[in-house]
């Protein structure tokens, strides 16, 4: 089934609501008009009744009858009076006056008219009431006094005629209004959907290869304007992301190409058949070095990919950073052996954080390895302490330092200040980005302060583990 367009949906909803409103309006108008007409009829009936009463008070009803017979002269007078003053529409109104004895004094229609039996019903309608007689409806009002009975009736046909006329008007007016509404709604929906259609077309033009394109700016500050802005922001973020990804892939390829090229060269040399056993041994040792360099890069990348995918689950074991620092300090001493470096460790108190011991160890070791790497001679200090309810790890050195323009970049992936020198020392530019990822995963942060020729201080702040659980 073809999906129904938003434009069609809008038109449908709009038309349905309009139809309900118009039809409700038609019914309400009909009902109000009918009630007003009926009131008018009732008022006429009451006026006529009043008039008939006044007429009858001027004539003594008893005088109408002599020996039970209606006096013809008085009847004639009544007739004349009625003819003179009573604006009775004989085709629709009916007036009948009877003596209390039941004898007919006056009737506005001829005796053989079927309507003459309209008032024969037993009931007395002291208030205007609708009565069906034959095929027609009448509004009937009666008044009985000890002396006479006045019967009044008015046909409801004119009311029904007006109702029908109104209904007929609505019968063509409602469909016409509906047609205008549906057509207008359709055009309106088309007009308001046009910018959306344009946005869709523009977005379709944008592919992975032309992410630098943006949707044409939309002047109005409405929902479409907001949509265009949001889509443009989204494209900008995708462009940045794709750009980073491309750069990252290039870096990865570049990083892995170097050890592979060296490996191939060495393997070719080994295969040439001229190398003796000591030479072969040297080649294999060098190849091993390159393999472990490549493996380290791959492992680091895998770690960062995990972080990016949000899959790095941080364990929440209790880690005593002072003890961890002591372990790393031992490794550092081994690393710095034979070099003019003075290593110190300051960890005067127990500092416990909640986290993953092996990752925190890696963080600390990366910093210490860097400090040793970039300090030809001088001091490297590791310190662990508590301050402001935080654990603070500091690794400072008196090494070559980092120039201010590099400082903000050194936590970026593959960023190396001096790639050749870094390569010599086995660096791939991933170490500090891994440190930052581990610190962030533990709810902490990492900062650096450095001056060229004077040395660098890396500071990691981590939240302390809750003290009551301390070991
Ligand atoms: P690498 O593996 O190349 O050391 P890192 O991400 O660990 O990569 O560091 C990025 C860059 O920051 C290094 O190339 C180096 O130039 C600089 N750097 C890191 N630590 C220090 C330090 N303690 N002293 C001077 N420069 C440093």
Boltz pocket constraint, residues with backbone or C-beta under 6 A from the ligand:
constraints:
  - pocket:
      binder: B
      contacts: [[A, 366], [A, 367], [A, 370], [A, 371], [A, 374], [A, 397], [A, 399], [A, 400], [A, 401], [A, 402], [A, 410], [A, 412], [A, 415], [A, 416], [A, 417], [A, 418], [A, 422], [A, 426], [A, 427], [A, 428], [A, 429], [A, 430], [A, 431], [A, 432], [A, 433], [A, 456]]
      max_distance: 6.0
